[in-house]
Amino acid sequence: MSERLESERLKLGILVIGHGSRRMEANDDVRDAAQKIKERGLFDLVEAGFLEIEQPDIADGFAKLVRQGARHIIVHPYFLSPGRHTRGDIPVEVKSAAKNHIAVSYHITEPLAAHPSVIEASVERIRNSINDLKPILPPRFSVVWVEKGVVYLVGAGPGDPGLLTIKANNLLASCDTVIYDNLVNPEILSYAPKNASRIFAGKIGGGPHTPQPEINRLMIRRARSGERVVRLKGGDPFIYGRGGEEALALREAGIKFEIVPGISSALAVPAYAGIPLTHRAFSKSVAILTGARAGDGDYPESIIAQAGNAETIVILMGGRHLRKIAADLIKSGRSKDLPAAIIRSGTYSGQQQTITGTLETIGAEVENERLCAPAIIVIGEVVRLREKLQWFENKAADAADQNLFSGDLYQETNQIFSSSAVV
């Protein structure tokens, strides 16, 4: 380093201010902190000073830095409170000290109160303590949060935020990064901290597409950097969510991971449409299938064979192949009059849409309604129960009618009062 640069550097001094205590160990803690600040910050001139009781006081600490060549002094209140001392007493004392050194300028930093790093360190200390106490804490005190360097493959459920599990909610609330899919309800992303990174890594038919290897690299890179990573996937990560593939990639990279199951749309969406997948009088078996081939999304020719003799068939990602699916099921021996339903935007209030028919008619009915993905297909006698059991869409319709009535009533009432004379 040149003499000029060294000379410029010598002009900066750091005065770390502690409160001052009659307990010597508390004062020694301030001196130790000043030394660590010097070493960690690579500062040449760092001194400890005290507001009261202990020496050196602020004036003496200030003068000591000036004698060592400081021409600008950064005063740092080593306090956690921004109260009377840091807002009032310290500025008064520093101003008084600076009057004796007219060629020296100074600046007082903000205290440590509420600094994100301080809060983060506090949270980490508390969590470490709770981890130590877990063996003896009763179950009601059980708390779950994301650990650094671990990837959590979390199911976000089918869409309704109320169906998110408590564990998933806790993990989201404590993550640094959430890597999410297209089918995740945006409202659920708000459960993550405001300063958390939100990274879209979804796949949209005919739209943006994040290659799976890129998603794997992203998870691994973020975890290796020490971040708390939540990989948020619609439904359940292990039911047509590629969770198994991603877990294997993490395992091969030596990254710790945890699986947090979610409520699969294959189960929840039919329930929200009033279709029980099993019923003692109608169906004792269920097959959950994919209607799109891995890789290119084309029609999987083996889908009918995979259905076997299941009395209820649930097909995910099969909307654009609905006609072909229905025709092949009829060819395989299923009745053309077998009830079928397709449900779009399942569990989303005010958006869920259900169309019912038979294997013979469902394709045309869906095309007439211009229903588009994402949608789930349900085939089987249980679909007949929807007529009596549908509740969610009825609830949304009732709420809409109620809002409409309330609006009309408000308008009418407003007109009455606005046209009345004020006595």
N, C-alpha and C positions, 0 to 999 in steps of 0.2 A: 504493500500500500504506500502511495506517495506521501511525502511530508504534508502536502496541502490537504489531501483527503484525511490524513490522521489528525491534522489541526482542526479541520471542520468537525470531525467526529468528537473531538475533545470538548467542543463547545456545548454539547448536550449533556445535561445531568438529569438524573431521575431521583426524586425524593419520595420515598414510600412512607406514608404517614399512618401510624397506628394510634389508637386512643390513648394508651398508657394505663398501666395497671399496677396495683401494689403487689400483685403476684408476678414474680420475676419470670416464671415460665411463659406467661402470656406475652410479655415484652420480648422474650427470646424468640417466640413464634414469629413476631413481626420482623425481627432481624433476619431470621432464617428465610422468611418469605422474600425479603429484599434481596438476599443473596441468590435465591433461586430465580428471581426475576432477572437479575443481572446475567446469570449463566444462560438461562433459556432465551432471553431476548438479545443476547450478545451485546449488551450495553457496557460501556467502559466505566461510566461514573454513576454509581447507585449508592444511595445512603438511606438509612432508616431514621425517621424522626417521630416525635410523639407530641400529641396535642396537649397532654397534661401529665403530671405526676412523674413520668420517666424522662430521662435525658438521653440524647440531645433533644431539645424542644425544636419547634419548626424553624425558629430564627437561627439556631445553631446549626441545624442540618442544612439549611439553605446556604449559610456562610461557608460551611465545610465544602460544599460542592463548588462554590465560587472560587475558593482557594485552590481547588484542583483544576481550575480552568474552565468551568462551565459558564456559558454565556446565555444559554436558554435552559430553563429548568421545568421539567414536567413533574408536577406534583400529583401523586396518585394516592387518594384516600383508600387505605386498605381496610375499608369498612363494608359490611353487607347492607348497611342502612343508609338511605339518602336523607336522613333526618336533619335535625338542627345542627349537628356538628359539621356534616359535610356541606350543607347548604349555607350555613352561617358562620360558625366559629373558624373553620379552616380558611376560608377566603379572607377573613379579617386578619388572621395571623400571618398568612402568606403575604398579603399586601403590606403589612407592617414590616416584615422581614425584607421585602424587596426594596423598600425606601432607602435602605442602607447600601444598596448595590444598584445605582441608577443605570449602569451599563448592561444590566442583566434583565432579560424578559422571562416571563413564566406563563404557564398554562396549567390549569387544574382539570384533571380528567373527571369524568363521571364516576361515581362509586360503583361497586360491583352489583348493587341491588338489581334483581330481575334480568341480569345479563343472561342470554340464552345458554351460554356455556356453564354458568353457575347453576342455573336451574337444571340443566342436563346432568351435571355432576351430582347435584343433590338427589335427583331421581335415581341415578345409578347407585348411589350409596344406600338409599332406602330399599331399592330392589335387592341389592346384595344381602342386606340384613334380613329381608323377608325370605329370601332363598335359604339362608342359614336356619331360619326358624320354621320352615315348611314342615319338617318332621313332627313338630310339636304343636303347630297351629291347627285349630279345628277347621273342618272343610269349609265353613262359611267365610273364612278369611282367604280362601284360595283365590289367587289373582294370576292371570296369564298375560305375559307381554313378550314382545319380540326380543330375541337376543342378537347381539352383534355377530355378523358373519354366518348367520343361519338363514336359509330360505324356507319360508312357510308357504306350501302349496294349499291355498285356502279356497274353499267353495263359497261363492257369493250367493248361492241360492238362485231361484228362478227369476227374480226381479223385484218382488215386493220386499222392501227393506225390512219389514217386520219378520220376514222369514230368515234373516241373517242370524247365525248362531251367536250366542254370547261370546264364545271363544274367538270367533272371527272378528267380532266387533272390538274386543280387547286388543287383538293383534294389530288390527288396522290403526287403532288409536295410538299405538306405540311404535309405529314403523318409521323408517327414514325414507323408504322407497316403496311404492306400490306399482307393480307391473300388471296391467289389467287387460282383459279381453273385451271384444266388441259387445258381448252379451251382458256385461256387468251394468247394472243400473247406475247412471251417473250420480244419483243421490247417495249411493253407498260410498262413493269416493270421498264425500264430504266428511266421513267418519275419520279419515286420516288427518294427521296434524296439518295445519295450514302451510308449514314450511316443508312438508314432505314432497319428494319428487313423485309426480304422477306420469307414468310412461305408458302410452298406448302400445300394445303389442298384439292386436287382434287381427282377425281375418274376416273380411267382408266379401261375400260372393259378388264378383264383378267389380270389386272396389279395392281399397288398400289391403295389402297382404304382407304380414311380417313373417318371413321364413322361420321355420322352427329352429334351425341351427343358430340364427341370430338371437332368438329369444333365449336359447340355452346359454349363449355367450354372455348375454346381458345379465342374466341372473348370476352367473359365476363371477363375472367381473365386479359386480356391485357387492356381492358377498365377500369376495377376497379383499375389497377395499375397507372392510369392517362395517359396512352398512347393515341396518336391520331391514330385511327384504321380505315383502309380502307379494307373492305371485297370486293374483286374484283372478279366479276363473268362474265363469257363469255355471250355475248348477253345482255339480259335484266334480272335483278334479279327476276322479277315477272312473267316471261314467262318460265316455266319449269326450273327455276333456284333455286328452294327451298328458294327463298328470303322471301316468306311468312312464312315459317317454322322458319327461322332464326330470322325474326323480332319478331315473337311471343315469341321465347326463350329469346330474349333480353328484351322484355317487361316484361316477368315474372320475370326476374332477376333484374328489376329496372334499366336497362341500357338505356340511351337515344340513339336513332338511327335516321338516315335519309335515305330515299330511293332516289337514283339517277338513273333514268331510263337510259337504254342504247338502242342502235339500235339492235333489235332482229335479230338473224340470219334467223329466219323464214321470215322476210321481206327483209333483205338486200341481202342475198345470191341469191335468185331467181332474184332479180334486177340485180346483177352482172353477172348473167348467161343470161340476156336478156329475162327474163320471167316475164311479169307484172302479178301480182296476180289477178288484176281485169282489165276488159276491157269491154266497153259497148256492144261490139259485141259478146263477148265470155263468160264473167263471171261477175256476180254481187254479188257474195257471196264467202266467204273464210272460211274454217275450218282449224284451226291449232291444230294438234294432236300429241301425243307422241306415238312412236312405240315400247316402252319398258315399261313393267309394273314396278311400283315402288317396290323397295326392291330387287327383283331377276333379273330384266331386261328381263323376259320372255315375250312372245307375249301376248298383252292384247286382249282378245277375244272380248271385247266390242268396239274395235276401229272402226269397220265398221258402227255400229249403231250411234256412236258419229259423224261420218261424215255427217249424215243426207242427206239433199238435196244440200249441198254446191257444187257449180260448180267448185271451185278450192279447192284442198285438199293439205295441207302442213303437212308433217310428219317429226318430229324430232326424232332422235335416233331410227330409224326404219330400218337401212340398212341391218342388218342381218336377218330381217324378211320380206324382200322385196317380195320374192316369195309368201309367205303366204298372205301378204297384198293384192297383185295384184289378187290372186286367189279368195279371199273372196270378193273383190270389184266386180269382175265379177259375182260371185254367187249372190250378192245382187242386180244385175240388171244393173251394169255399163257395157258399151260396151267394148269388149275385144280390140277394136281399139282405145280406149280413150288414148290420148297422155300422156306419163309419162316421167319424167326426174329425175335423181339423180345427185347431185352436191357435190363433195368432196373438202375440203379445200377452201370453198367459201370465196371470197374477198382477198385471199392471192395471190399476184402477182407472176406469174410464177408457181404456184402450183395448182390453181383452175382447176378442171377437171369435165366436164359435159358429161353425157351419156344420150341420149334420145332414146325413143322407144314407145311401147304401153304397156297396161296392160298385154297383152299376151306375149310380147317379152322382156320386160325390165329386168326381173330376169336373163334370160340367158345371155343377153348382158353385164350386170354388172359382172356376174361371169366370162365371157370370158375376160373381161378387168382387172379382179382381183382388182376391186375398193374396198377399205376398208374404214372404219370409220375414222374420223367423216364425215358424209354425210347427206344431206337433200333431201327428196323426194318431188317432186311436181307432182300432177296429175290433169289434166284438159285440156280443149281445148286451154288455154292460152299458153301451152307449144309449140304449133305450131308457135307462134310468135318469138321464139328464132332464127329461121333460118334467120329472117330479123333484129332482134334487138340485137343479141349477140354483145357485144362491148369489154368487159373486157378481155376475152381470146384472141380476135383478137388483142387488143392493146398489150398484152404481147407477142404475136407471132411476131407482127411487130417490137417490140423493140428488140426481140432476133435476128431477121433477120438483123436489123440495126447494132447491135453489131457485128454480124458475119461478115457483110460486112466491117465494120470499121476495124475489126481485119485482114481480108484478105488484105484490102487496105494498112494497116500499114505494113504487112509482105512483100507485093510486093514492096512498096515504100522503105522499109528498104533494100531489096535485091538490088534494083536498085542503091541506094546510096552506099551500101557497095561494089558493084562490079565496081563502077566508079572510074576512076583515079582522084586523087586530083591534080589540076594544081596550 
